[in-house]
Amino acid sequence: MASKARWYKFTEDGANIGRDSSANNKDLVNYGVTSVTDPVYGKVAYFNGKSHLRLDSVDIPTGMASGKSRTLSLWMKPEGSAGGLVTYGNRVSNGSFGKRYAVNYAGGSGPIEILLFNILPTRTGAGVIATNQWNHVAVVFNDYGNRSQIYINGDLAVSNTKNVATATGHDLYVGWYQEDGDHFVGRMLDMRFYDNALDSASVLGMYNDGPATAVPDISLSITSWGSSSVELEWDALSPGTMYTLTARRNNIVVSTTSTQSTSLVLRDLLPSTEYEFTLSF
């Protein structure tokens, strides 16, 4: 797979969200995006409907401000409201139509749109995006035949012939569709920009690999109650998280318990016997 022109993991704390993890060190400017702990992927970026990130025009990869091929990949967990995922340029910085583009989430179950402003949008059908669940979105601009493609969760959702040429000198916004002011509401993770058009096998591979994450480190506190009972406690993640506690004896699973609580008492353990306890979520 080609090297990443920009790579934003979105696993940082608060004001540090948007650090570039590629070799180019071109950080995003944060306007109110915060970090939250996701029960699946740990620390992620949260967009509240008013916040966004910006990449200065001088830091835009060359291939993103030209007619060259490029690829955008990101993971999103929307809460249902329509909002921009990525906008390059805006009506103020470029009054003429064209030479700018946006990748927009239309709300609910979709669609995802590529908007080139002077051409009808490339748009997926409805039903491809699940709200309050993680979705992988990849957008590929290919200068060979001027193709614009959208992949959802590894599958090609739509492919059209579009002119991918864009002007130079504009900022890029994450989480804000500037044309109508719609901000994204939800979580994002692992945004990547490539300076070439990835093929379908590469996109599927990214989806199957999953996002780069900061998995939360949860430690168990164990208190013995006599010789055959223990109480286990741990820190809470997001509200509603389901935790699964597994007890093993001699590397054999003897019990598995699922709960939304952050403590659990196990009874009827064998005295003077070593157990191993693991927590998953």
N, C-alpha and C positions, 0 to 999 in steps of 0.2 A: 504494500500500500504506500502511496505517496506520503511524503512528510507533511506535517501540519503547518500551514502558514500562520495560524493563530489557534490557541487551545485554551479555553476557559473552563476549568473544572467546576467552578461554583461550589467548592467544598470548603471555602475559607470562612472565617468569622466576619460578620458585619461589614465594617468599612473596607475590609480587605477583599471582599468579593469582586471578582473580575481580574485577578492576577493572571497574566499570560504564562502558561506552562510550556509553551513552545520555546524554541531557541531564540525567538525574536524579541521577547521581553517588551511587548506592547500592551500595557495594561488598559483595562476599561476604566472610565470614570463612573463612580457610583452615585446615583441620585436616589437614595432612600431604599435601595434593595437590602433586605435583611437575610439572615441565615436562620433556618429552622431545622429541627431534627426530624427526618423522615423515618418512619418505621421500617422501610425497606432498605434505603440507601444511606441512612445517616444524615450528615450535615449537607444541606442543599440551599440554593438561593430561593427566596420567596419574593414575588412581585405582588404588591397589594392593590393594584389598580391605579396607582398614582406614581409609582416608582419606575425607574428604568436605568439602563447603563448606556454609556456612549463611548465610541471609539473615534478619536480625533482623526480628521481627514489625512493628516500627515502620517498616520500609523496604519492606514488601510493597505492591505496587501495589493501589490501591483495588479494582480489578476482579477481583483474584485472591482477595480475601477477602470475597466477597459472592455473590449469585446472578447476577452479570453475565457476559456473554460474555468469553472470553479465548482466547489461543492460546499454546502453547509450541512452540518449534522448536529442535532441536539436532542435531548430528552426533555419532555414536558409533562407536567401533571396539572392540567387546567381545572379550574373550579367551575367552568361553564360560561363565563362572560367572554364576549368577543374581544380580541386585542391583538396588537402586533407582536410578532416574534422578532423579526429583524426588519428594519427599514434603512435603506441606503439613500441619503439625500432627503430633501423635503421641498414643499412648494415654495418656501421662502428662499432657500438657497439656490433653487433652480426653477424659475418661473415657467420655463418652457416644459411641456410634457415630454416624457421620454427621458432617456439617459439616467433614470433612477428606477429603483425597484423595491418591493417589499414582500416579505413572507408573512402572511396574515392568518390568524386563527379566527374563523367566523363564529365561534361560539357553539355550545352544546356538543353534539356529536360530529361536528365538522361543518363545512369542509376546511381544508387548508388551501390557501390561495397563493400563487405567485402573481404579483401585480406589477406590470411594467408601465402603468399609468397612461400610456397612449395606445395600449392594445388590450383587448378583452382578456381577463385573467385566465391563467391556467389554474384549474380548480378541481380538487378531488370531489368525489361524490360524498354524500352524507353517510354517516355511520362508521367512518374510518377512525375517528378519534373517540376515546372513552374518557369521560370526565371523572375526576378524582382517581384516576389510574395513570400509571406511567406509560407514555407513548414515545416511540422513536420516530423522529421526522428527519428525512434527508432530502435536500433539494439540490439537483444537479443541473447546472447550465453547461451545455456542450456547444462549443463554437463550430463543431463539425455538423452542419445541417441546422444550426441554431435551435437545438432541442432544449426544452425545459421539462424536467421530470421531477415528480414528487413521489417519494417512497414513504410508506407508513408501516412501521413495525416490520421492516425488511421486504415488504412487497411493493412493487411498482403500482401506484394508484392512478397516475395519469401521466401522459407524455404528449406534448404539443410542440409544434414548430414555432419558435418565437425568436425575435432578435434580442440577443443578450448584451448588446453593447451598452455600456454605462459611462457616464462622464467622470472626470477626475475632480478632486477638490471638495468632496462632500463628506460629512460625518456619517457614521453608522450608529444606529440606535437599536438596543436590545430591550424588548418588552414594551415597545411603543410604536404604534402605527400613526405616524404624524399627520397623515392626510385628513383623518377625521378625529384624531385625538384619543383613539382607543388604546388604553393601556392593558397589558396582559395581567390576568389575575390567576395566580397559581405558582407552581414550583418549576424550576429549571435545573438541569444538570448537564455537565459535559458537552459544552458547545465547541465545535471544531470547524475551522475553515481550511479547506484544501485549495491549492492553486491549480487543480486540474479536475477533470470530470471523472469521478469514480464510477466504475462499472457496477452492475447489479450484484455480482458476487461479493465485491468489497463492501457494499452497503449492507447486504445480508450478514456478512461477517461482523460488522460493527453492531448490528442488532443482536446477533447471537452472543457476542462477547459481553454485552451489557455496558453500562456507563462506568467511567472511572469514578470511584466513590470514596468517601471517608466513612467507613462502616463504624458505627458507634461502639465504643469499648465499654461494656457494661460489666461491672464486677458484682459478684454475689457475696452477700454477707450471711454467714451461717452461724446459727445459735443452737446448741444442743439442748434438748429438753429430755433429761434422763438418758437412759441407755438405748432407747429405740425410737426416738423422735427428734426431728430437727426443724427449725424454722429458717427459711431462706428469704432474703429481702434483696431488692435491687432498685436502682433509680428508674423513674418513669421516663418514657420517650413521649411521643405525641399522644394526645387523648384518644382512647379507643384502640390502642395497639394491643394485639393479641400476642402474648408471650407463651412459649412452650418450654417447660422444664423437663429435662430428661435425667433420670437416675440410672446409673450403671453399677453393676457389681461384677467384678472379674471380667470387665469389658463386655458384659452382657446387659442389654437394656432390661430393667426390671419394672420401670414405670415411666409413663409419659403423660404429663398433665398440661392442659392449655387453660390460660386464664387471662383476664384483663387486669387483674390485681397486680400489685408489685410486691406481694409476699405470699408465701405458701408454706404450710406445715405438712411434712411427711411423717407418717406414723408407721408403726409395725416394722421398723427396720431391724435387721439382725444385729444384736449386740456384738461389740468387739469385731466389727466387720468394716472394711474400708469401702466407701462409696465414692463415685465420681458424679458430680452434678454439672450439667451444661444448660445454658439458656439460649434460646433462639427466638427470633421475632420476625 
